[in-house]
Amino acid sequence: MPKSVFAYIWRYSRLQQIILTLVTLFSFPFLYYSLDLPKLIVNEAIGGAGSPYDVLGVELDQIEYLFALSGIFLALVFVNGGFKYFINVYVGVMSERLLRRLRYNLFERVLRFPLPHFRKTSQGEIVSMITAEAEPLGGFFGEAFSLPLYQGGILVTISAFIFIQDPLMGLASIAFYPLQGYLIPKLQKRVNLLGKQRVQNVRRMSEHIGEAVGGATDIRANETHGFELTHFTQRLGRIFEIRKEIYFRKFFIKFLNNFIAQITPFFFYSIGGYLVIIGDLSFGALVAALAAYKDMSAPWKELLAYYQRLADARIKYDQLHEQFELPDLSSEHQLTVPLSPRLNGPLDVTALSWTDDDGTRVVENVSFNMPLPGTALLTGSADSGKSQVARLLARILDPTSGRIQFNDMDATNLPAAIIGQRLAYIGSDAYLFNGSISDNLLYGLKHRPIIVDQTAATSDEAPQTGDNDNAITRADEKDKAVASKSKAYNDMVEFPLPNFVDQIDISDPAALPWQFTREMYDEVQRSGNIPYDPSANWIDYVGPGFSSREELHGELMRLLEVVGLDRDIYRIGLQRRVDPAEHPELVASVLTVRPRLKEILDQRQLSDLVEPYDIEKYNDNAPVGVNLVFGTPSQTHFERFEFLSHPFMQQTLRDTGLYERMVRMGRETLDLMIELFTGLPAGHEFFDRYSFVSADEIPEVKNILKRTEGVAFDDIRKEDQLHLLDVAMQLTPARHRLRVIDDDFRQLVLSARPKFHENLPESLAKFIDFFDGDGYTPAAPILDNLLFGRFAYGRANSEERVGEVLFEIAHEGGLYEELVALGLESQVGVGGSRVSQTLRQKIALVRALIKNPDLLVVDEGLSALDRETRENVISYLTGQNDNTSLLWVDGDDNDNEKFDALLHMSNGKLVKRRGQSSDDQTPDITESDEETTVADGDIDQEVRLLRTIPLFAGLDASVVKLLAFTSPRLTFKHGEVLVKQGDPGDAAYIVISGRGEIWLTTDEMQTVKLRDVNPKEVIGEIALLVDAPRSATIRAVEDMTV
């Protein structure tokens, strides 16, 4: 970046500035004549002196001459206005173009910042500098040369005109300009300094806001709102004091300037009037001079305002230059590059050291040798320097000293293109970009658009990769000609033009146009932006060694299976909602698989795991609302209160006797919610999983309960009735076990269902998609359409067991591939916020592997995965992936025989370990009581049972009740497994009824029975204490409820 704002403007707009200067100079004669013409009109045309008049050989009388001069004056006004219009538009476009270039340059430098720099500069500060702080510079860029020239030229022209009329008046008109020119800059200097301080404080405020947003969880957990607000108040106060002083000084400058400017008319009226009286000055000349001076104040004010903007622009540009022009920026992006050669071994690391910004030597003289291909395990504590070594090897960090070599190639001199293609790095904080899962999986291949001749690419002579390290090999000369069209992989400087469109139609004003018109592309070039075609093929299948997109897709599917991500994406696809018009083949597959799924569940005696929808039956595993309408909301913006308040809905519920009963059910439910969830911190997972209200709604719910306590039904407010009715509509008997729904209520719902369907008005029908046993329900997830029902709550592992059956069937009919493809289109959100950490790490792993890198560095990048998945991935990387070398960084100091070498870091140095309620009284529960509990699911019975167990006997009654409500009840039939040895442990079980046995499989593969499991026992509790797999298997020997 140029050091000064004027150097920047001149470098990137000198031709436009010259054109603007010439146009400005050409406009001044027209301006002068427009000032002189009023004098002729007053003295000659109106005064009558010199009549008749000879104009270009044509004699005109006084009136004709008056109208002729007036017409010329009007034409000059139009011409001067035209000049102003052209100059303003030209300046505006040029300003925006320069601002576009500046923001592009700043963002491009952000991408080249050394990573340690981001620890010193916050995200909010960078965003503020590129957006808010750069914005005023755009307005200054266009006027930097043109405004002082144009306004100064106007000032000189008007001054010259007044001097010509009378030198004494000319002196009076400019007499105070030197005083203003001296005082204003002196006073403005302090304002400029205050402006710089304001910018710095606004940056700190942005940084504080960003920090508070990022640490919102900790602020709430530690209840430090007061401290943060005090800190923020002080920052606002500092900005307020600065702005207050700026206002005092700024408007004093304006007052002084206006006062001085008004002194000049005093001399005009006094001296000019005197000269007219004594006959030394004509009246017309005085009028013209006064009119000219009136126009003189506008350019002078513009020049003073320009000076203020100039000072502000210099401050802003200097600060941007200071922040973005770093000495250790990485290399600039290359538009075209050759195909990157493979990095051959061995990998030699010699005396590698790295010092952080504070001068601390984090890595000190690390040396080792690693054959490629090969694998190594690098271990150490969190502060051992292992992560820094991993980043140095992946070229994420630049070493302070030492050398990294691949064979004889110095890694420090590797171009960014080779690093991006041949090296891969996965950190623990896997970041996903806003887009689909597919976009993120292939993100590592989007280096440059691949422009290949389509005819050749689809023929038998399509580009093929070979073993040549320096280029793409071709079979014959014709193929070489095709290779020259692969612009991303050759040394040609010229870049192909994009496929232009005539017009861009964007319905969303904030959407990006992914195509170019010719005009848009020309502006890209004028603004110095990157000239890539956004609609081009950005997926580089050539660099990783694939011959086509199809081959790349096949490898992607294989890698998804390797890391277990295919099942995750498949499940995401099952939860998607699709429009049958957009996915007709998928919908047809779902309707084909549905009866097959039901048939196999019946054959395997698993049909009780799913309760199907039946127009004649009540579904205990579905909410009351779903049972009532026998359908699901069809719109994402469905307003439940609007639906419930509709006259038809209200009348139907009253006619069927449901309205009052459901309102009372809702009140009972809210009463229990307040009892259970009051006291839990906001954001607790129980609110999402079990509660009908959020933490923020609890105060309002308490008010509703207070207003409705002991009140006759007809006296309850309308809005409270709707709220309670809405709660009742969400009740699911099998899940909530609140004993407010009985057989009588179920029968009322079933009797209301046909009445609801028969007379449903069109205004409500648009909100509902009804269930159809032979059709597809678009508003329901694909899984619900496949099941045509709901999973049975309380049946152990019902979702997993049915899921396995569905997984088998999906593979048979091709549905599996369609669901994976649909899942790949799912959005991950900003930073991957819509997916779990486990899924983010899996996506990051596949994103690295699909590049087919020569060296993969995994820096604790799979820490969120379970042990079994990690071991499977390690086995694949160390045994089945021959093309990619692996450096695995872990905190575990144990040897792992799967790796060729084991390295250990300590204190920045490397040690090579191996090469190559208040009522506390609870009555006893008899066995018959337990059986009753199992049968009716009474939550109070469960509370009494828990209080008899020593582990929970000392807990507060409300805590035990919350535990009982949020813990699902599961049933296991004779022979079913509760816990399997070796599986991840994430829950403990309390045996309510039935018996089981604990079995252990020894290292010699012998199975030994340890003991029996009886009611009131707690089993599997070790899983809540340590992160370890299940140590034994527990099997039911009779029907068990836990």
KOLVEXVO-591279 format. One record per residue (C-alpha): residue in one letter; y negated, x negated, z negated. Coordinates in pm, whole numbers, plus 50000, padded with zeros to 5 digits. Example, Ala and Ser with C-alpha at 12.3 -4.5 7.8 and 13.67 -1.06 7.14 Angstrom:
// residues 2
A504504877049220
S501064863349286
//
This chain:
// residues 1042
M500005000050000
P496484987350077
K494614976949763
S491564999349808
V491125035149914
F488865025150206
A491404999850327
Y494055027150322
I491855051350514
W490845025450775
R494405013050829
Y495855047250901
S492935065751064
R490635040451230
L490825057051573
Q490115091451427
Q487225077051223
I485705061451536
I485995094351728
L484415112751437
T481565087451424
L480765091151794
V480785129151772
T478525127551466
L476015104451636
F476015126251946
S475055156651735
F471825141751593
P469555146851900
F470435183751901
L469615185051530
Y466225168551586
Y465235192451860
S466275222151646
L463805209351384
D460975203151631
L461295235951816
P459845258251536
K456575238151556
L456295245751931
I457035282351873
V454335285351599
N451605263551756
E452035271452127
A454055303152184
I452635323051891
G449275304751870
G448725310252242
A447445275052312
G448075263552673
S448885297452826
P450135301053096
Y453005277153047
D454805256153307
V458525252253229
L460455231953487
G458065244253760
V458215280353650
E455085296553511
L455605318253204
D453155339853013
Q452905338652637
I455575364852562
E457995350552818
Y457425315852677
L458035328852320
F461365344352414
A462395313652615
L461785290552320
S463535314952083
G466535315452317
I466635277552323
F466425277351943
L469375301451923
A471375279452162
L470615248651950
V471755267651639
F475045275651816
V475485239751931
N474785225451584
G477205250951434
G479815240851690
F479415204351592
K479835213351224
Y482925234351302
F484555206651501
I483735180051245
N484965201050950
V488255210451118
Y488825175151240
V488095161450893
G490375187050728
V493345179850952
M492845142350919
S492575145750539
E495805165450515
R497585140850742
L496505111450529
L497485130050211
R500885137350363
R501315100650443
L500225090450093
R502685113849921
Y505425102350152
N504645066050073
L504595072949700
F507905091849707
E509435064849924
R508435039249663
V509935060449384
L513255058149566
R512845020349568
F511805016149205
P514014992649002
L516025014948769
P514714999448444
H511235010648549
F512235047048491
R512595039448121
K508885031048105
T507625059048329
S508585094748257
Q509645120048516
G506665142348436
E504225113748488
I505645105248830
V505625141748937
S502035145748822
M500875114849010
I502475124749341
T501365161149323
A498295168649110
E496615134349106
A497055127949477
E495635161849574
P491895153149528
L492385121849738
G493305143750034
G489875159650032
F488195125650015
F490215108450288
G488635127850573
E485075125350450
A485135089250337
F483285076950649
S482185108750820
L480355125650535
P477905097550449
L477355091750820
Y476845128350902
Q474825138450597
G472955105350592
G472185109550960
I470855144550895
L468695130450614
V467315102650834
T466685126651122
I464775151050901
S462815122750736
A461875108651077
F460715142751188
I458485146750881
F457075111550926
I456185120051286
Q454295150751168
D452375130750907
P453225096750752
L451765106950416
M454025137250396
G456945115850507
L456345092250216
A456125121849979
S459465135150101
I461345102950019
A459235090449728
F461765099449456
Y464925089549640
P464855053749507
L464495066949151
Q467415090649199
G469445063349368
Y468925041149064
L469385066048780
I472285087048911
P474805058048954
K473885044648609
L474565078248447
Q477625084348664
K479305052148553
R480115066148208
V481315098848364
N483695078848585
L485105060648285
L485625093548103
G487365106948413
K489815078148405
Q490525084648037
R491095121448114
V493665113148382
Q495525090048144
N495605116547869
V496775143748109
R499625120748208
R500575115847845
M500435153647800
S502775158548098
E505095132747950
H505095150847615
I505825184347781
G508695169247978
E510085152847666
A509905185647474
V511725204247751
G514405177447769
G514845176847392
A514545214247336
T517985215847177
D517195189146919
I513775203946845
R515365237346770
A518275222246579
N515955201746356
E513215228546340
T510495203446432
H508295228846612
G505435222046373
F505515184646432
E505665188446810
L502885214446811
T500715191846595
H501315162946831
F500455185247128
T497375198646951
Q496075163346904
R496615155747271
L494795187747373
G492005178747132
R491585144447288
I491385159647637
F488935185847509
E486595159547362
I486665139447683
R485985169847899
K483185181047666
E481415147747698
I481915148748075
Y480255182948088
F477255171147885
R476715140748103
K477615156848435
F475265186248398
F472495164248263
I472755144648585
K472495176948780
F469495188348572
L467695155148627
N468485155348996
N467255191149045
F464065184348847
I463195153949057
A464025172649376
Q461565200549288
I458645176249238
T458495168949610
P457485204649713
F454495200549477
F453205172249697
F453955191950013
Y451975222149900
S449075202049757
I448765173150005
G449945192950311
G447645221950230
Y444715198150189
L445425181850529
V445595216150698
I442305226750537
I440435195550651
G442005198250998
D444145166550996
L447405186651019
S448275217751216
F449575248251039
G452705248251259
A453435212151168
L453165220750798
V455535250650837
A457995229351034
A457805201450773
L458425226150489
A461385241150676
A462735206450749
Y462395195650386
K464255226750278
D467145215050496
M466695180050356
S467895188750005
A471385199550118
P472425165750271
W470925147049976
K472985168049731
E476035162449949
L475465124949934
L475135125549554
A478285146849524
Y480015122949765
Y479155094149536
Q480795112349246
R483905120049451
L483995084249572
A484065071249217
D486785096049123
A488845087449433
R488635050349359
I489875055949006
K492785077549119
Y493795054949406
D493595023549193
Q495855039548932
L498325050749196
H498325015949345
E498905000849004
Q501825024248928
F503585023849265
E502954989249409
L505564970949201
P506544934849275
D510294941349257
L510704971449483
S513934973249676
S513934969550054
E512594996650279
H514905021250450
Q516095010550794
L516065037551060
T519005022551249
V521654998451125
P524894983651257
L528194995651118
S528624978450783
P531374952050769
R534004953850498
L533424933050188
N536354909150171
G537564891349860
P537634873949638
L534794886849421
D533234856849249
V530824862148961
T529144830248842
A526794826148542
L525594861948575
S522744870948341
W520384900148306
T517304903648085
D515694937248016
D511954944748020
D511634935847652
G512984900947715
T516354907647554
R519224890047726
V521744918147759
V524184899547986
E524614862347936
N526424837748165
V529244860848272
S531704844448509
F535004856848647
N536994859348967
M538644890849103
P540824893049415
L540024920549663
P541804943449689
G542494943349318
T541874961848993
A540294951848663
L539654968748329
L536384959648159
T536184969847793
G533764965847506
S531534984447265
A528585005047381
D526134976247325
S528364948647457
G526684946847799
K529684960847989
S527664988748154
Q525024964148266
V527684941948422
A529094972348603
R525674981148741
L525024945248845
L528274944549041
A527444977749205
R523974963849286
I522284991249086
L520564963648888
D519324929849014
P520504899748815
T517974877748640
S520074847248725
G523534838948847
R525424848049159
I527724875849286
Q529704867749599
F532154886949817
N534094858749981
D531174837250101
M528634865850123
D525874865849860
A525694901149720
T522054897149618
N521114895049987
L523164924950098
P521104951150285
A520864985350126
A522884999950414
I525914978550327
I525584985749955
G525435023250022
Q528485022850245
R530754996450098
L530104999649723
A530445030149498
Y529375035449138
I530135063848896
G528295065348562
S528895087848265
D525815108948344
A527075122048677
Y524115138548851
L524465166549103
F521705176949340
N520615212849387
G522885226449657
S526495235949712
I529565217749582
S530295207249939
D526795192649977
N527345171349667
L530845160049762
L529555146850095
Y526195134649961
G527335098449969
L527825100450347
K524315112750428
H522775078650502
R521385086350847
P521905113351107
I524775105051340
I523765111451701
V526855110151920
D527245122952274
Q528965156252219
T531005155352539
A532445121452458
A532895129852093
T535095159752170
S537145142752442
D540145120252413
E537755090952422
A535945100252103
P534675071151889
Q537425054051698
T537005028851420
G538884996451420
D539294964751220
N536284947251368
D533964938451082
N530764939051281
A530804969851505
I532655000751615
T535374989851855
R535925009152180
A538815010552419
D536895003852739
E533445000552893
K532975038152908
D533505040152534
K530925012552485
A528445033952672
V529195062252431
A528715038452139
S525195030852253
K524385067252189
S525445064751825
K521935055751722
A522705052751353
Y525135024651425
N523525000851670
D520654976551687
M518524997151926
V514975003151805
E514355035951990
F515465067551819
P516585099052001
L514305129252006
P515445159751812
N516365192351978
F513055210951971
V512665248451925
D509785269652047
Q509045286551717
I510045284451351
D510585317551174
I510705314050795
S510915345650586
D510585326750257
P507225308050240
A508815281450018
A511825275750242
L512205243850445
P512245244950826
W515455226950925
Q514345223751287
F511375208851470
T508895222351719
R507325195851938
E504045199351750
M505775194951413
Y507525163451534
D504265148851665
E502705154151323
V505665136651162
Q504945105951372
R501175107151318
S501725109850941
G504095080350929
N506985101250795
I510605094550872
P511445107451224
Y514985119451155
D516055153151292
P516825175950992
S519185196851208
A521255166751318
N524765158151200
W524155140650867
I527795136050768
D528735100050847
Y532425101050923
V532295068651123
G531295045350840
P534245054050610
G536635049350901
F537355084951019
S537575094451384
S536315130051346
R534905155551105
E538345171851091
E539945139850969
L537195135950709
H537795171850591
G541505165450559
E540895134850342
L538425154350130
M541035181150061
R543555154249964
L541115137849722
L540285171349565
E543985175249490
V544255139749352
V541605145549085
G542595181749017
L539325194649156
D540985217249411
R542215240649137
D538755241448979
I537075250149309
Y539815275349382
R539015292649050
I535335292549135
G536195309049464
L538165335849279
Q535035344849082
R532825347949392
R531685381449529
V531735384649907
D530495409150167
P533415421950378
A531195421150687
E530605383850642
H534165374350541
P536475399350713
E539455375550730
L539195366950361
V539005403650262
A542025411450479
S543955383350308
V543055396949964
L544265431850051
T547485416950188
V548155396049878
R547405423949627
P550715443149656
R552665410649678
L551115399249349
K552015431649177
E555575429249308
I556145393949177
L554595401848839
D557055430548806
Q559955408348909
R559055381848650
Q558405407548379
L554745397548360
S553255430648462
D552125437348103
L549685408248137
V547475428848370
E546335464448310
P545735479648654
Y542975503948742
D544295539548768
I542105569448842
E544265589848602
K544325564948313
Y541895548048073
N541845509948099
D541635495347748
N540775461047887
A537685473248073
P534335484147924
V533565520647862
G531035520548146
V533565507848400
N536065534148284
L533495561748310
V532305554848666
F535575538948780
G533575512448957
T531175483548909
P527435477748970
S526795469749335
Q523435452349295
T522535420549112
H519245436148994
F521065466448853
E518945482048577
R521285497048317
F518555516448133
E517295531548459
F520845542548537
L521505556848191
S518175575348179
H518775592948512
P518845631048459
F522285634048624
M523785607548399
Q522235622848089
Q523415658048174
T526955647048263
L527395628447934
R526075658247737
D528215683547923
T531375663347853
G530555657847484
L530205620247527
Y526485615547477
E526115619947100
R529435603347028
M528575572447233
V525145569447069
R526815569346727
M529405544146852
G526585521546965
R524945523346623
E528175514646442
T528655485046676
L525115471746628
D525475475446253
L528515452746267
M526745428046500
I523915423746250
E526405418345969
L528315392046166
F525675372846357
T522615372446130
G522135336546024
L523695320046326
P521295296046504
A519755307546831
G521755295247126
H525075296046942
E527965302047180
F529155332446979
F526155352347104
D527285348447465
R530995352647398
Y531155380647140
S527795396747067
F526075425847240
V522675411847142
S520965378147167
A519425359246878
D515935369346994
E516915406246995
I518195407246635
P514795416646480
E514415445846724
V518015456946661
K517325457246289
N514305479446355
I516455503346561
L519045505446284
K516325511446029
R514685538846237
T518005556746299
E519515553945951
G520085588745807
V518155604946093
A519445636146263
F520675629746613
D518025651146782
D515285632246595
I516315597946725
R513775584346969
K514695585247339
E514445547847387
D516645541547082
Q519255565647215
L519315546947546
H519705513647369
L522615525947158
L524175542947459
D523995510147652
V525835491847371
A528605517947375
M528965514247753
Q529845477347699
L532615482747443
T536085471047544
P538795484347306
A541345456647356
R538755429347314
H536485441647037
R539045459546815
L536365479546630
R538375511846594
V535515532946732
I537475542847044
D540435566046992
D542665587047216
D540315616647192
F537445595647324
R539605581847603
Q540475617347711
L536795626947714
V536035597647945
L538855607148180
S537625643048194
A534095631248270
R535215607948550
P535835634548823
K532645653148730
F530745620948766
H532215614149110
E531925649049253
N528195654749208
L526815619249203
P523375619349373
E522575594149644
S519945577649425
L522715566949185
A525525561449434
K523715531249577
F524095513749241
I527905516649222
D530855503049417
F533865524749332
F537395511949292
D539815519949573
G543465510849551
D543665506249927
G540225491149981
Y537985462249876
T535235464449615
P532425440849728
A530615441149393
A533715429349206
P534895393049205
I537735383949438
L540015379549135
D539405415449021
N540135427449373
L543405408249376
L544475421349037
F542955455749089
G542755456248712
R541895435148410
F543735408248220
A545295421447900
Y543415409047595
G545755397447321
R548575387047553
A548915349647507
N547825328747805
S547695359348028
E545105344548263
E547015311648297
R550385327848354
V549145352948609
G547035325548762
E550125304548829
V551765333449012
L548595339649210
F548385302649290
E551865303749445
I551135334649652
A547765321549769
H549465290649915
E551955311950105
G549465332650302
G546635307850354
L544415325350100
Y544225293649894
E542395274250166
E539965303050220
L539165304749848
V538655267149825
A536305268750123
L534425297049954
G534295277849627
L532865247649807
E529895269249910
S529045277249545
Q525725264249417
V525715238549137
G522095244349026
V519425218648947
G521115187448814
G524485205248823
S523395229248549
R525725256848669
V528905236448636
S530535218848343
Q530325181848267
T534005178548356
L533405193648696
R530345171848753
Q532355140448685
K535165151348914
I532685158449194
A531065124549141
L534475107649163
V535395124549491
R531895117449623
A532535080649564
L536105080049697
I535315098450022
K533135068750119
N536285047550126
P534385019349948
D535604983649920
L534724982749549
L534595012749318
V532935008248979
V533745035648726
D531455030748427
E532975055148176
G532405080648451
L535385102648361
S534835104947986
A534735143247994
L538165146048155
D541305151247950
R543615121847898
E546275134048141
T543805137848429
R542275103848357
E545705087748361
N546535104548690
V543295092148844
I543895056748716
S547425057348855
Y546095067849195
L543315041949200
T545525013649083
G548675021849274
Q548165044649572
N544695036149700
D545225002749872
N541845001050049
T539575003449745
S539294977849468
L538554991149121
L536524979848822
W537215004448541
V534805002948247
D536025018347923
G535345017147553
D539025013347470
D540014977747384
N543744983347443
D545634966147721
N546544987148019
E549324973448231
K548194992948535
F545314968848593
D545594934248745
A543044919748506
L541684929048166
L538204917348067
H536444922547737
M532684921347666
S531114913047332
N527444906447258
G526644902247625
K529374876547685
L532704880147859
V536124871447716
K538964871547967
R541914885847779
R544444888448057
G544424879448420
Q546424890448715
S530445398745148
S529725394144777
D533125409344678
D535335379444629
Q538345399244515
T540955403244788
P544075424544728
D547455411344829
I548735421345170
T552295433645193
E554525429545492
S554015466045586
D550265460345581
E550685431845826
E552675453846060
T549875479646046
T547385452246130
V549355442146434
A549635478046550
D546035490046521
G543995457746537
D541825466346232
I539375437946177
D539115445445803
Q542875440745767
E542525406845938
V539765396745697
R541955405045397
L544805385345551
L542625354645608
R541385355645249
T544985351645126
I545295318245309
P544205288545092
L542265272345377
F539875302045392
A540015314945035
G536855296444930
L534705307845220
D532015334345196
A533265369045292
S530735372045579
V531925338845725
V535555350045712
K534615382845880
L532785364246157
L535815341846202
A538115372046231
F535845389246485
T535405358946713
S539025347546705
P541175364246973
R544485379746869
L547415367347078
T551015378947098
F553985357347199
K557355371647286
H560685356847181
G561145322747347
E557545317947457
V555765285247374
L552635285747158
V551955248547169
K553495222447398
Q553865186247290
G551485163747485
D549055191247589
P545375188247494
G544645205247161
D541635228047136
A542565255246885
A544445262346564
Y546555293446505
I547065316046200
V550425333646201
I549985370846127
S553545382146187
G556785369146330
R558505335246305
G558575303446507
E560055268446512
I558495233846545
W560335209446771
L559645172546838
T560695152547144
T561215115947045
D560605085147258
E564335084947328
M563895119847479
Q565845136247195
T564675170547075
V564615175146698
K563765206646502
L561255198746226
R560865232046044
D560315269646069
V556925286646101
N556315317645888
P553515343545847
K550245332545679
E550715296645799
V548035276845982
I549455256446270
G547875232546518
E544925224946287
I545085187646364
A543545195846706
L540325206146528
L540085173046344
V540945146146600
D540835143146977
A544565138847031
P547265156847228
R549655181147059
S552195161746852
A555005187646870
T556115219647042
I556005253746869
R558195281547007
A558495317946899
V561975327846779
E560905364146747
D557825383146862
M554835366646701
T551205376846655
V548645349546582
//
